[in-house]
Amino acid sequence: MRRQTVCWCDTAKGEVEQRTLDYQRDDLPGFYFHLVAHRKPAGVAIVAVARKLVLRLYRMLRERIEYDEFRRRGRDARCARGRTEAIHA
């Protein structure tokens, strides 16, 4: 799991606070940061994330399922392959 500290700015109050975000490996932001951390150019990483998003959307539309069901199927498949790091959200 990847952790990243980011600053949030509330413009209405003028306050800045730091939060730690946890990115799972299969989340799109985590995938992007993984690619950038492995020295892929930002443009290449953005195209890779966009492609992954389009493929997910296509599969959801083709199978007529919602995102929660899509994620559940992915977790079940990882567990069936014996991967212990499958995340149960």
N, C-alpha and C positions, 0 to 999 in steps of 0.2 A: 504494500500500500504506500502511496506517495503522499507526503505532507508538504504543503506549501503555505507560507505565511504571506498574507496579502493585506493591504490597507484598504479599508472601506471609508469613504467620505460621505457623510450625510450633509448635503448642501443646505438643507432646510435649517439644520441646527449648527452647521459649521464645525461639526465634530469629526475627528478621524479616529478610527479604532482599528486594531489589528485582530485578525481572525486567522485561525489555522484551518485550511481546507484539506480534507482527506479525499484523494482521488483513487478510485479503484482502477485496477489495470484495464478493465474493459470499458471504462467511461471515456467519452470523447476528449474531455480536457486532459485526462491522465495520459491518453494515447498521444495527444499533441505534445505534452511536456516530455514524454518518453522519447519521441522522435527528435525534439530539439536538444534534449540532453545528450543524445547520441550523434550530435553534430550534423543533423539534417538541416538544410536551409529552411527558414520559416515558410517560404512559399511552397516548398515540397511538402512540409508537414501539414499546411492548411489544405492542400489538395488531397492528401491522404485521408485527413479527417472528413472532408466533404464527401469523398468517395465512400467511406465507411458509413456515413450518415445516409447517403442515397441508397446504398445496398440494404441497410436496415429498413428504411421506409418502403422500398420496393417489396421486400419480403413480407412486411406487415400488411401491405395492401393486397398482395397476392394471396396470402393466407387468411386475410380478413381477421386479424387479431390486433389487440391493443398492445401498447408498449409494455405494460406489466406482464402480460402473457408471454411476450417476446423474451423479456428478461428471465422469467421463470423457466422457460424452455432452455435457455442458455445455461442457467445454473444446474438444471437437471442433467444436461448433457455433460457438463464438466464433472459432476459427481459420478456419473456412470463411467466415465473414463478413469476414475480413480484419483482425480486431482483433489487433494485435501484443502487447497487454498480457495476453493469455490466460496464465494461470499454470499451469505444468506441475509439479504436485506429485508 
